[in-house]
Amino acid sequence: MANTTSAKKATRKIARRTIVNKSRRTQMRGAVRTVEEAIKNGDREAALKAMAVAEPELMQAAQRSIIHRNNASRKVSRLSRQIAGLAK
Protein backbone atom coordinates (compact mmCIF):
# COMPACT_ATOMS: atom_id res chain seq x y z
CA MET A 1 0.00 0.00 0.00
CA ALA A 2 1.14 3.54 -0.74
CA ASN A 3 2.70 5.37 2.20
CA THR A 4 3.45 8.89 1.00
CA THR A 5 0.80 11.41 -0.02
CA SER A 6 2.28 11.63 -3.52
CA ALA A 7 2.10 7.85 -3.89
CA LYS A 8 -1.53 7.87 -2.71
CA LYS A 9 -2.34 10.56 -5.25
CA ALA A 10 -0.57 8.57 -7.96
CA THR A 11 -2.71 5.49 -7.22
CA ARG A 12 -5.90 7.61 -7.45
CA LYS A 13 -4.68 9.05 -10.74
CA ILE A 14 -3.84 5.60 -12.11
CA ALA A 15 -7.32 4.35 -11.16
CA ARG A 16 -8.96 7.23 -13.08
CA ARG A 17 -6.75 6.68 -16.15
CA THR A 18 -7.46 2.93 -16.07
CA ILE A 19 -11.21 3.56 -16.35
CA VAL A 20 -10.71 5.93 -19.29
CA ASN A 21 -8.27 3.61 -21.04
CA LYS A 22 -10.57 0.58 -20.62
CA SER A 23 -13.39 2.54 -22.21
CA ARG A 24 -11.22 3.59 -25.15
CA ARG A 25 -9.88 0.05 -25.60
CA THR A 26 -13.43 -1.35 -25.64
CA GLN A 27 -14.51 1.25 -28.20
CA MET A 28 -11.50 0.45 -30.38
CA ARG A 29 -12.11 -3.31 -30.21
CA GLY A 30 -15.75 -2.80 -31.14
CA ALA A 31 -14.76 -0.77 -34.20
CA VAL A 32 -12.30 -3.48 -35.29
CA ARG A 33 -14.93 -6.16 -34.70
CA THR A 34 -17.43 -4.44 -37.03
CA VAL A 35 -14.79 -4.41 -39.80
CA GLU A 36 -14.00 -8.09 -39.22
CA GLU A 37 -17.70 -9.02 -39.31
CA ALA A 38 -18.22 -7.12 -42.57
CA ILE A 39 -15.20 -8.91 -44.08
CA LYS A 40 -16.52 -12.27 -42.86
CA ASN A 41 -19.90 -11.55 -44.49
CA GLY A 42 -18.14 -10.54 -47.71
CA ASP A 43 -19.69 -7.06 -47.70
CA ARG A 44 -16.98 -4.80 -49.12
CA GLU A 45 -18.95 -1.53 -48.84
CA ALA A 46 -19.78 -2.10 -45.17
CA ALA A 47 -16.19 -3.10 -44.51
CA LEU A 48 -14.89 0.12 -46.09
CA LYS A 49 -17.30 2.25 -44.04
CA ALA A 50 -16.39 0.40 -40.85
CA MET A 51 -12.69 0.73 -41.66
CA ALA A 52 -13.08 4.51 -42.00
CA VAL A 53 -14.21 4.48 -38.35
CA ALA A 54 -11.80 1.81 -37.07
CA GLU A 55 -8.55 3.23 -38.45
CA PRO A 56 -8.71 6.55 -36.53
CA GLU A 57 -9.76 4.63 -33.40
CA LEU A 58 -6.70 2.40 -33.68
CA MET A 59 -4.31 5.26 -34.32
CA GLN A 60 -5.69 7.34 -31.45
CA ALA A 61 -5.35 4.35 -29.15
CA ALA A 62 -1.72 4.05 -30.26
CA GLN A 63 -1.13 7.76 -29.70
CA ARG A 64 -2.54 7.48 -26.19
CA SER A 65 -0.37 4.41 -25.45
CA ILE A 66 -3.34 2.10 -25.01
CA ILE A 67 -1.80 -0.21 -27.60
CA HIS A 68 1.64 -0.10 -29.19
CA ARG A 69 1.90 1.94 -32.40
CA ASN A 70 3.28 -1.04 -34.34
CA ASN A 71 0.34 -3.11 -33.15
CA ALA A 72 -2.10 -0.47 -34.44
CA SER A 73 -0.29 -0.21 -37.78
CA ARG A 74 -0.25 -3.99 -38.13
CA LYS A 75 -4.00 -4.23 -37.47
CA VAL A 76 -4.76 -1.49 -40.01
CA SER A 77 -2.52 -3.14 -42.58
CA ARG A 78 -4.04 -6.60 -42.14
CA LEU A 79 -7.62 -5.33 -42.23
CA SER A 80 -6.88 -3.25 -45.34
CA ARG A 81 -5.36 -6.26 -47.06
CA GLN A 82 -8.41 -8.38 -46.22
CA ILE A 83 -10.76 -5.70 -47.58
CA ALA A 84 -8.69 -5.49 -50.76
CA GLY A 85 -9.06 -9.26 -51.09
CA LEU A 86 -12.86 -8.90 -51.16
CA ALA A 87 -12.66 -7.07 -54.49
CA LYS A 88 -11.51 -10.22 -56.29
C-alpha positions as a printed Julia matrix, in Angstrom:
88×3 Matrix{Float64}:
   0.0     0.0     0.0
   1.14    3.54   -0.74
   2.7     5.37    2.2
   3.45    8.89    1.0
   0.8    11.41   -0.02
   2.28   11.63   -3.52
   2.1     7.85   -3.89
  -1.53    7.87   -2.71
  -2.34   10.56   -5.25
  -0.57    8.57   -7.96
  -2.71    5.49   -7.22
  -5.9     7.61   -7.45
  -4.68    9.05  -10.74
  -3.84    5.6   -12.11
  -7.32    4.35  -11.16
  -8.96    7.23  -13.08
  -6.75    6.68  -16.15
  -7.46    2.93  -16.07
 -11.21    3.56  -16.35
 -10.71    5.93  -19.29
  -8.27    3.61  -21.04
 -10.57    0.58  -20.62
 -13.39    2.54  -22.21
 -11.22    3.59  -25.15
  -9.88    0.05  -25.6
 -13.43   -1.35  -25.64
 -14.51    1.25  -28.2
 -11.5     0.45  -30.38
 -12.11   -3.31  -30.21
 -15.75   -2.8   -31.14
 -14.76   -0.77  -34.2
 -12.3    -3.48  -35.29
 -14.93   -6.16  -34.7
 -17.43   -4.44  -37.03
 -14.79   -4.41  -39.8
 -14.0    -8.09  -39.22
 -17.7    -9.02  -39.31
 -18.22   -7.12  -42.57
 -15.2    -8.91  -44.08
 -16.52  -12.27  -42.86
 -19.9   -11.55  -44.49
 -18.14  -10.54  -47.71
 -19.69   -7.06  -47.7
 -16.98   -4.8   -49.12
 -18.95   -1.53  -48.84
 -19.78   -2.1   -45.17
 -16.19   -3.1   -44.51
 -14.89    0.12  -46.09
 -17.3     2.25  -44.04
 -16.39    0.4   -40.85
 -12.69    0.73  -41.66
 -13.08    4.51  -42.0
 -14.21    4.48  -38.35
 -11.8     1.81  -37.07
  -8.55    3.23  -38.45
  -8.71    6.55  -36.53
  -9.76    4.63  -33.4
  -6.7     2.4   -33.68
  -4.31    5.26  -34.32
  -5.69    7.34  -31.45
  -5.35    4.35  -29.15
  -1.72    4.05  -30.26
  -1.13    7.76  -29.7
  -2.54    7.48  -26.19
  -0.37    4.41  -25.45
  -3.34    2.1   -25.01
  -1.8    -0.21  -27.6
   1.64   -0.1   -29.19
   1.9     1.94  -32.4
   3.28   -1.04  -34.34
   0.34   -3.11  -33.15
  -2.1    -0.47  -34.44
  -0.29   -0.21  -37.78
  -0.25   -3.99  -38.13
  -4.0    -4.23  -37.47
  -4.76   -1.49  -40.01
  -2.52   -3.14  -42.58
  -4.04   -6.6   -42.14
  -7.62   -5.33  -42.23
  -6.88   -3.25  -45.34
  -5.36   -6.26  -47.06
  -8.41   -8.38  -46.22
 -10.76   -5.7   -47.58
  -8.69   -5.49  -50.76
  -9.06   -9.26  -51.09
 -12.86   -8.9   -51.16
 -12.66   -7.07  -54.49
 -11.51  -10.22  -56.29
